[in-house]
Amino acid sequence: MSQQTNVITGRRALDERTAWYMGHLFTFLITGEESDGQFALIEATIQQGLEPPPHTHERENELFYILAGEIRVVIGDAVVTGTPGMAVLMPRGVSHGFQLQTPEAHALILCTPAGVERYFQEFSEPAGALTLPPPAATPPDIPRLIAAGERYGVVFLPPPAA
């Protein structure tokens, strides 16, 4: 009896898997459809000043493996500064947020189980180049982002009281 195996090779060419997501460059290396829902792997170049607000993932663990740049991550009450070669785990159910300490950072993002990558894809557009996108002409639709987050188990936290 033979088993069919999905063989995934490197994907860094500009193709349908490379997208501009909220001011960042994402390449969806492996999606839940390819891993039987077990995980998603995204290569990301992230811009300083466009980080998401603090939030919680109710369904998956999220791990950043930092390739370049420096990212300050708040996970619950802990603060970690991720630098190249470090892995930073943000467990499901624990609030987290991050701020770049450099103009941009490059990371692999592992989400397990898969699913949240569809949220990122919903708010992405095909990348015109393997570069960060040009500045957005209009601000993001925050109510739409929050509503979609609820569908994918992403809960955005209110800003801290002043």
C-alpha positions, -999 to 999 in steps of 0.1 A, spaced: 0 0 0 15 33 -10 10 66 7 6 99 -12 29 125 3 28 163 -4 63 174 -12 67 211 -7 98 228 -21 112 262 -14 89 291 -23 106 325 -26 97 334 -61 70 360 -66 38 339 -70 2 336 -58 15 327 -23 33 360 -19 11 388 -5 11 422 10 -6 419 43 -14 452 62 19 468 52 40 436 54 53 411 30 41 375 36 49 343 18 26 315 27 51 286 26 29 259 39 -9 262 46 -33 241 66 -45 225 34 -10 212 28 -4 201 64 -37 184 70 -45 213 94 -15 206 116 4 239 110 9 269 87 44 284 80 47 320 68 78 339 59 73 375 69 90 408 64 74 432 89 75 470 90 80 490 122 49 511 130 24 487 115 24 460 142 -10 447 153 -25 457 187 -23 433 216 -44 402 210 -50 366 219 -52 335 197 -79 312 210 -71 283 187 -34 282 179 1 287 192 22 312 173 59 310 171 83 337 156 117 325 145 136 357 140 159 358 110 168 395 110 159 426 130 148 429 166 113 424 180 101 433 216 73 408 224 50 411 254 35 377 262 11 379 292 33 396 319 66 386 303 87 407 279 111 391 255 134 408 229 137 385 199 169 388 179 182 367 150 184 330 158 158 332 186 124 316 187 96 333 206 65 313 215 32 330 220 9 302 234 -28 301 226 -50 318 251 -22 342 263 -24 378 253 6 391 233 17 420 212 50 431 197 69 462 186 98 462 162 130 477 176 144 480 141 128 495 109 119 461 97 123 425 108 123 392 89 108 361 106 93 327 100 59 325 117 47 290 127 10 286 136 -1 253 151 -27 241 144 -33 258 111 -62 281 104 -52 317 113 -33 320 80 -67 323 63 -72 355 84 -40 369 70 -50 359 35 -84 375 38 -67 409 44 -39 404 19 -35 414 -17 -11 398 -43 23 413 -39 36 433 -68 72 426 -59 93 408 -33 95 440 -13 74 457 14 43 473 -1 39 510 -8 21 530 20 -16 523 21 -38 550 6 -66 544 31 -65 532 68 -75 497 76 -112 489 82 -109 482 120 -145 470 125 -140 445 97 -106 433 111 -122 428 145 -152 409 131 -130 387 110 -108 381 140 -137 367 159 -143 341 131 -107 330 133 -104 330 171 -83 362 172 -94 385 200 -81 421 199 -77 436 234 -88 470 243 -61 496 247 -48 501 283 -66 527 303 -49 560 303 
